């Protein structure tokens, strides 16, 4: 098994993993989602997990799986797989996804899939099984992160190469599971502090008026504060609601705050 471990970690072009403290230092010093993700992808590949699928949401349903539209989804899986799994809705029948919604911690793929497929497969489950076979989704681990609220969800799938067995992955986890759990949890926590992608970018003025609403000012008070007419303030609020895809200003403030678009760091 030690030889298998060396084969997994040293295969391909993956570099040696960064020491834990150095990796965490670099991750926490990074201030863009894309850069944090790129660093994390390289680090996980060095441990033998060459494909990742991360999803998190802070506005999901109280129960159930958040929709991709209300989530941050990052992945290195092939676009064809993501088209069927994410856009095609097959995630809704994935045992690993439902395990992550209802639990926290880490769990190997094989055990979760076996537990979730004791009954005859539905047509959607058969499509999912075929998709996983086509892309070699056989071995790996799911990490479900602690929920910070009843609407917050976050998990990541760490996928091993197609020629890797679950026994080999379990050996990786036995040796490095604590470090992997810490690194993934810290990266997830850091990602939730960074501005996420909105359906459309708020302008500086739209963000400004939403920030004043968050402070409790009325439209007239905001107009006086920033030297505009009340009608112009209302226009900016309407455009902010449209950009965020919501109906009320209260919803706009909530969505913008949840996705860290209000009161950005000036550093």
KOLFIZA-234878 format. One record per residue (C-alpha): residue number from 0; residue in three letters; x, y, z. Coordinates in Angstrom, 3 decimals. Layout:
N
+-----+-----+----------+----------+----------+
:   k :   r :        X :        Y :        Z :
+-----+-----+----------+----------+----------+
: NUM : ALA :        X :        Y :        Z :
...
+-----+-----+----------+----------+----------+
end
This chain:
267
+-----+-----+----------+----------+----------+
:   k :   r :        X :        Y :        Z :
+-----+-----+----------+----------+----------+
:   0 : UNK :    0.000 :    0.000 :    0.000 :
:   1 : UNK :    2.917 :    2.368 :    0.660 :
:   2 : UNK :    4.036 :    1.840 :   -2.953 :
:   3 : UNK :    0.508 :    2.649 :   -4.115 :
:   4 : UNK :    0.582 :    5.842 :   -2.051 :
:   5 : UNK :    3.834 :    6.920 :   -3.665 :
:   6 : UNK :    2.369 :    6.198 :   -7.101 :
:   7 : UNK :   -0.712 :    8.328 :   -6.389 :
:   8 : UNK :    1.041 :   11.333 :   -4.886 :
:   9 : UNK :    4.013 :   11.352 :   -7.275 :
:  10 : UNK :    2.069 :   10.601 :  -10.464 :
:  11 : UNK :    1.551 :   13.203 :  -13.155 :
:  12 : UNK :    2.957 :   16.703 :  -12.834 :
:  13 : UNK :    1.703 :   17.317 :   -9.296 :
:  14 : UNK :    4.288 :   18.980 :   -7.073 :
:  15 : UNK :    4.899 :   18.114 :   -3.466 :
:  16 : UNK :    2.193 :   19.590 :   -1.212 :
:  17 : UNK :    3.015 :   22.788 :    0.624 :
:  18 : UNK :    3.541 :   22.389 :    4.373 :
:  19 : UNK :    0.275 :   22.963 :    6.232 :
:  20 : UNK :    1.192 :   26.317 :    7.804 :
:  21 : UNK :    2.667 :   27.671 :    4.558 :
:  22 : UNK :   -0.438 :   26.643 :    2.613 :
:  23 : UNK :   -2.794 :   28.251 :    5.148 :
:  24 : UNK :   -0.680 :   31.421 :    5.188 :
:  25 : UNK :   -0.850 :   31.727 :    1.405 :
:  26 : UNK :   -4.554 :   30.886 :    1.240 :
:  27 : UNK :   -5.555 :   33.458 :    3.866 :
:  28 : UNK :   -3.390 :   36.129 :    2.225 :
:  29 : UNK :   -5.239 :   35.674 :   -1.080 :
:  30 : UNK :   -8.170 :   38.012 :   -1.663 :
:  31 : UNK :   -9.784 :   36.753 :   -4.877 :
:  32 : UNK :  -11.911 :   33.621 :   -5.160 :
:  33 : UNK :  -10.160 :   32.520 :   -8.354 :
:  34 : UNK :   -6.708 :   32.786 :   -6.752 :
:  35 : UNK :   -7.726 :   30.904 :   -3.592 :
:  36 : UNK :   -9.239 :   28.179 :   -5.743 :
:  37 : UNK :   -6.160 :   27.865 :   -7.973 :
:  38 : UNK :   -3.921 :   27.481 :   -4.921 :
:  39 : UNK :   -6.250 :   24.883 :   -3.421 :
:  40 : UNK :   -6.502 :   22.904 :   -6.660 :
:  41 : UNK :   -2.713 :   22.582 :   -6.824 :
:  42 : UNK :   -2.490 :   21.571 :   -3.158 :
:  43 : UNK :   -5.158 :   18.875 :   -3.433 :
:  44 : UNK :   -3.593 :   17.524 :   -6.639 :
:  45 : UNK :   -0.343 :   17.081 :   -4.732 :
:  46 : UNK :   -2.193 :   14.740 :   -2.371 :
:  47 : UNK :   -3.615 :   12.716 :   -5.259 :
:  48 : UNK :   -7.011 :   14.416 :   -5.722 :
:  49 : UNK :   -6.823 :   15.744 :   -9.262 :
:  50 : UNK :  -10.513 :   16.667 :   -9.599 :
:  51 : UNK :  -12.549 :   18.807 :   -7.223 :
:  52 : UNK :  -16.152 :   19.970 :   -6.943 :
:  53 : UNK :  -16.927 :   22.660 :   -4.362 :
:  54 : UNK :  -20.303 :   24.244 :   -3.627 :
:  55 : UNK :  -21.481 :   26.606 :   -0.912 :
:  56 : UNK :  -24.567 :   28.701 :   -0.290 :
:  57 : UNK :  -25.705 :   31.056 :    2.428 :
:  58 : UNK :  -29.205 :   31.575 :    1.054 :
:  59 : UNK :  -30.317 :   28.007 :    0.478 :
:  60 : UNK :  -33.527 :   26.396 :    1.731 :
:  61 : UNK :  -33.858 :   25.540 :    5.412 :
:  62 : UNK :  -34.096 :   21.899 :    4.334 :
:  63 : UNK :  -32.873 :   20.335 :    1.132 :
:  64 : UNK :  -30.224 :   21.108 :   -1.462 :
:  65 : UNK :  -29.525 :   24.718 :   -2.523 :
:  66 : UNK :  -29.939 :   25.467 :   -6.214 :
:  67 : UNK :  -26.773 :   26.156 :   -8.258 :
:  68 : UNK :  -28.114 :   29.639 :   -9.011 :
:  69 : UNK :  -27.943 :   30.529 :   -5.300 :
:  70 : UNK :  -24.584 :   28.857 :   -4.737 :
:  71 : UNK :  -20.910 :   29.375 :   -5.408 :
:  72 : UNK :  -19.820 :   26.369 :   -7.497 :
:  73 : UNK :  -16.151 :   25.765 :   -8.321 :
:  74 : UNK :  -14.821 :   22.689 :  -10.077 :
:  75 : UNK :  -12.020 :   21.156 :  -12.109 :
:  76 : UNK :  -14.260 :   18.397 :  -13.481 :
:  77 : UNK :  -14.828 :   18.289 :  -17.272 :
:  78 : UNK :  -17.518 :   20.644 :  -18.615 :
:  79 : UNK :  -19.472 :   17.686 :  -20.046 :
:  80 : UNK :  -19.745 :   16.165 :  -16.576 :
:  81 : UNK :  -20.783 :   19.450 :  -14.969 :
:  82 : UNK :  -23.397 :   20.056 :  -17.672 :
:  83 : UNK :  -25.249 :   16.880 :  -16.728 :
:  84 : UNK :  -24.482 :   16.799 :  -12.999 :
:  85 : UNK :  -25.033 :   20.477 :  -12.139 :
:  86 : UNK :  -27.001 :   22.079 :  -14.964 :
:  87 : UNK :  -28.914 :   18.867 :  -15.704 :
:  88 : UNK :  -29.933 :   18.458 :  -12.064 :
:  89 : UNK :  -28.419 :   15.012 :  -11.462 :
:  90 : UNK :  -26.916 :   16.360 :   -8.228 :
:  91 : UNK :  -30.428 :   16.094 :   -6.785 :
:  92 : UNK :  -30.174 :   12.282 :   -6.764 :
:  93 : UNK :  -26.504 :   12.032 :   -5.785 :
:  94 : UNK :  -26.092 :   10.172 :   -2.454 :
:  95 : UNK :  -22.955 :   12.172 :   -1.611 :
:  96 : UNK :  -24.801 :   15.466 :   -2.016 :
:  97 : UNK :  -27.629 :   14.399 :    0.290 :
:  98 : UNK :  -25.180 :   13.019 :    2.828 :
:  99 : UNK :  -23.408 :   16.418 :    2.842 :
: 100 : UNK :  -26.704 :   18.270 :    3.376 :
: 101 : UNK :  -27.623 :   16.143 :    6.381 :
: 102 : UNK :  -24.191 :   15.636 :    7.964 :
: 103 : UNK :  -20.839 :   17.272 :    8.661 :
: 104 : UNK :  -17.395 :   15.749 :    8.470 :
: 105 : UNK :  -15.697 :   13.530 :    5.887 :
: 106 : UNK :  -16.941 :   10.363 :    4.230 :
: 107 : UNK :  -15.543 :    8.091 :    1.493 :
: 108 : UNK :  -17.448 :    7.915 :   -1.783 :
: 109 : UNK :  -17.902 :    4.141 :   -1.808 :
: 110 : UNK :  -19.537 :    3.893 :    1.606 :
: 111 : UNK :  -21.945 :    6.733 :    0.895 :
: 112 : UNK :  -22.918 :    5.397 :   -2.536 :
: 113 : UNK :  -23.486 :    1.861 :   -1.223 :
: 114 : UNK :  -25.689 :    3.165 :    1.593 :
: 115 : UNK :  -27.703 :    5.413 :   -0.727 :
: 116 : UNK :  -28.340 :    2.784 :   -3.417 :
: 117 : UNK :  -29.876 :   -0.113 :   -1.534 :
: 118 : UNK :  -33.200 :    0.308 :   -3.422 :
: 119 : UNK :  -33.713 :   -0.125 :   -7.206 :
: 120 : UNK :  -32.320 :    2.824 :   -9.163 :
: 121 : UNK :  -34.667 :    5.425 :  -10.607 :
: 122 : UNK :  -34.121 :    6.591 :  -14.214 :
: 123 : UNK :  -32.279 :    9.689 :  -12.941 :
: 124 : UNK :  -30.114 :    7.562 :  -10.670 :
: 125 : UNK :  -29.304 :    5.297 :  -13.597 :
: 126 : UNK :  -28.251 :    8.345 :  -15.628 :
: 127 : UNK :  -26.050 :    9.475 :  -12.733 :
: 128 : UNK :  -24.462 :    6.046 :  -12.423 :
: 129 : UNK :  -23.733 :    5.996 :  -16.154 :
: 130 : UNK :  -22.257 :    9.500 :  -15.961 :
: 131 : UNK :  -19.977 :    8.542 :  -13.064 :
: 132 : UNK :  -18.796 :    5.420 :  -14.881 :
: 133 : UNK :  -18.069 :    7.421 :  -18.031 :
: 134 : UNK :  -15.887 :    9.896 :  -16.169 :
: 135 : UNK :  -14.304 :    7.445 :  -13.752 :
: 136 : UNK :  -15.968 :    8.779 :  -10.584 :
: 137 : UNK :  -15.154 :    5.796 :   -8.404 :
: 138 : UNK :  -12.984 :    6.864 :   -5.491 :
: 139 : UNK :  -12.672 :    9.919 :   -3.301 :
: 140 : UNK :  -13.976 :   11.731 :   -0.248 :
: 141 : UNK :  -16.759 :   14.188 :    0.470 :
: 142 : UNK :  -16.210 :   16.848 :    3.132 :
: 143 : UNK :  -19.305 :   18.589 :    4.489 :
: 144 : UNK :  -18.471 :   21.747 :    6.414 :
: 145 : UNK :  -20.207 :   22.848 :    9.639 :
: 146 : UNK :  -23.301 :   24.957 :    8.951 :
: 147 : UNK :  -23.082 :   28.541 :   10.182 :
: 148 : UNK :  -26.860 :   28.992 :    9.905 :
: 149 : UNK :  -29.964 :   27.002 :    8.974 :
: 150 : UNK :  -29.620 :   28.277 :    5.392 :
: 151 : UNK :  -25.846 :   27.884 :    4.998 :
: 152 : UNK :  -24.393 :   24.845 :    3.259 :
: 153 : UNK :  -20.913 :   23.971 :    2.073 :
: 154 : UNK :  -19.185 :   20.829 :    0.833 :
: 155 : UNK :  -16.410 :   19.651 :   -1.438 :
: 156 : UNK :  -15.843 :   16.443 :   -3.352 :
: 157 : UNK :  -12.224 :   15.296 :   -3.629 :
: 158 : UNK :  -11.994 :   12.944 :   -6.624 :
: 159 : UNK :   -9.093 :   10.547 :   -7.167 :
: 160 : UNK :   -7.867 :    9.598 :  -10.681 :
: 161 : UNK :   -9.949 :    6.964 :  -12.519 :
: 162 : UNK :   -7.317 :    4.254 :  -12.009 :
: 163 : UNK :   -7.251 :    4.753 :   -8.235 :
: 164 : UNK :   -9.223 :    2.493 :   -5.896 :
: 165 : UNK :  -11.128 :    3.557 :   -2.808 :
: 166 : UNK :   -8.745 :    1.455 :   -0.695 :
: 167 : UNK :   -5.839 :    3.535 :   -1.970 :
: 168 : UNK :   -7.739 :    6.750 :   -1.237 :
: 169 : UNK :   -8.605 :    5.491 :    2.249 :
: 170 : UNK :   -4.898 :    4.999 :    2.859 :
: 171 : UNK :   -4.228 :    8.589 :    1.809 :
: 172 : UNK :   -6.935 :    9.702 :    4.209 :
: 173 : UNK :   -5.560 :    7.555 :    7.023 :
: 174 : UNK :   -2.191 :    9.273 :    6.657 :
: 175 : UNK :   -3.250 :   12.821 :    5.787 :
: 176 : UNK :   -6.936 :   13.128 :    6.681 :
: 177 : UNK :   -6.441 :   15.650 :    9.482 :
: 178 : UNK :   -4.393 :   17.983 :    7.307 :
: 179 : UNK :   -6.818 :   17.620 :    4.398 :
: 180 : UNK :   -9.811 :   18.374 :    6.628 :
: 181 : UNK :   -8.124 :   21.448 :    8.105 :
: 182 : UNK :   -7.011 :   22.806 :    4.723 :
: 183 : UNK :  -10.402 :   22.335 :    3.094 :
: 184 : UNK :  -12.287 :   23.813 :    6.052 :
: 185 : UNK :  -10.055 :   26.891 :    6.222 :
: 186 : UNK :  -10.321 :   27.436 :    2.465 :
: 187 : UNK :  -14.116 :   27.094 :    2.644 :
: 188 : UNK :  -14.306 :   29.562 :    5.540 :
: 189 : UNK :  -12.073 :   32.027 :    3.691 :
: 190 : UNK :  -14.112 :   31.744 :    0.487 :
: 191 : UNK :  -17.249 :   32.726 :    2.423 :
: 192 : UNK :  -15.579 :   36.026 :    3.406 :
: 193 : UNK :  -14.743 :   37.032 :   -0.168 :
: 194 : UNK :  -17.101 :   38.828 :   -2.561 :
: 195 : UNK :  -18.848 :   36.167 :   -4.609 :
: 196 : UNK :  -20.022 :   36.474 :   -8.144 :
: 197 : UNK :  -23.361 :   38.274 :   -8.455 :
: 198 : UNK :  -25.790 :   37.870 :  -11.393 :
: 199 : UNK :  -24.681 :   41.328 :  -12.422 :
: 200 : UNK :  -22.151 :   43.635 :  -10.834 :
: 201 : UNK :  -23.450 :   46.429 :   -8.650 :
: 202 : UNK :  -22.191 :   49.884 :   -9.560 :
: 203 : UNK :  -20.438 :   51.911 :   -6.888 :
: 204 : UNK :  -23.509 :   54.139 :   -6.522 :
: 205 : UNK :  -25.905 :   51.166 :   -6.249 :
: 206 : UNK :  -23.742 :   49.619 :   -3.559 :
: 207 : UNK :  -23.504 :   52.970 :   -1.756 :
: 208 : UNK :  -27.267 :   53.494 :   -1.532 :
: 209 : UNK :  -27.765 :   49.899 :   -0.361 :
: 210 : UNK :  -25.169 :   50.472 :    2.352 :
: 211 : UNK :  -27.056 :   53.547 :    3.574 :
: 212 : UNK :  -30.298 :   51.533 :    3.580 :
: 213 : UNK :  -28.486 :   48.926 :    5.672 :
: 214 : UNK :  -27.614 :   51.690 :    8.148 :
: 215 : UNK :  -31.345 :   52.494 :    8.443 :
: 216 : UNK :  -31.565 :   55.707 :    6.437 :
: 217 : UNK :  -34.688 :   56.600 :    4.463 :
: 218 : UNK :  -34.625 :   57.485 :    0.789 :
: 219 : UNK :  -34.851 :   61.203 :    1.574 :
: 220 : UNK :  -32.069 :   60.944 :    4.166 :
: 221 : UNK :  -29.839 :   59.123 :    1.679 :
: 222 : UNK :  -30.538 :   61.780 :   -0.939 :
: 223 : UNK :  -29.491 :   64.533 :    1.466 :
: 224 : UNK :  -26.425 :   62.588 :    2.586 :
: 225 : UNK :  -24.971 :   62.019 :   -0.905 :
: 226 : UNK :  -26.331 :   65.098 :   -2.704 :
: 227 : UNK :  -28.885 :   63.472 :   -5.012 :
: 228 : UNK :  -32.629 :   63.771 :   -5.443 :
: 229 : UNK :  -34.901 :   61.201 :   -3.815 :
: 230 : UNK :  -36.019 :   60.113 :   -7.291 :
: 231 : UNK :  -32.418 :   59.412 :   -8.310 :
: 232 : UNK :  -31.842 :   57.379 :   -5.134 :
: 233 : UNK :  -34.974 :   55.374 :   -5.907 :
: 234 : UNK :  -33.637 :   54.785 :   -9.431 :
: 235 : UNK :  -30.355 :   53.394 :   -8.057 :
: 236 : UNK :  -32.248 :   51.154 :   -5.643 :
: 237 : UNK :  -34.423 :   49.845 :   -8.478 :
: 238 : UNK :  -31.367 :   49.093 :  -10.619 :
: 239 : UNK :  -29.716 :   47.342 :   -7.666 :
: 240 : UNK :  -32.803 :   45.151 :   -7.198 :
: 241 : UNK :  -32.735 :   44.271 :  -10.901 :
: 242 : UNK :  -29.007 :   43.489 :  -10.814 :
: 243 : UNK :  -29.464 :   41.141 :   -7.860 :
: 244 : UNK :  -32.637 :   39.543 :   -9.217 :
: 245 : UNK :  -34.846 :   40.397 :   -6.245 :
: 246 : UNK :  -38.138 :   42.223 :   -5.769 :
: 247 : UNK :  -37.643 :   44.339 :   -2.640 :
: 248 : UNK :  -34.917 :   46.599 :   -1.330 :
: 249 : UNK :  -34.778 :   44.539 :    1.865 :
: 250 : UNK :  -34.001 :   41.455 :   -0.214 :
: 251 : UNK :  -31.370 :   43.412 :   -2.149 :
: 252 : UNK :  -29.605 :   44.437 :    1.066 :
: 253 : UNK :  -29.734 :   40.851 :    2.340 :
: 254 : UNK :  -28.372 :   39.340 :   -0.879 :
: 255 : UNK :  -25.644 :   41.962 :   -1.244 :
: 256 : UNK :  -24.583 :   41.523 :    2.381 :
: 257 : UNK :  -24.626 :   37.723 :    2.244 :
: 258 : UNK :  -22.395 :   37.774 :   -0.833 :
: 259 : UNK :  -20.020 :   40.356 :    0.703 :
: 260 : UNK :  -20.804 :   43.108 :   -1.776 :
: 261 : UNK :  -21.495 :   45.724 :    0.924 :
: 262 : UNK :  -18.869 :   47.574 :    2.939 :
: 263 : UNK :  -15.890 :   46.126 :    1.019 :
: 264 : UNK :  -12.431 :   46.315 :    2.495 :
: 265 : UNK :  -10.612 :   49.463 :    1.391 :
: 266 : UNK :   -7.237 :   47.755 :    1.898 :
+-----+-----+----------+----------+----------+
end
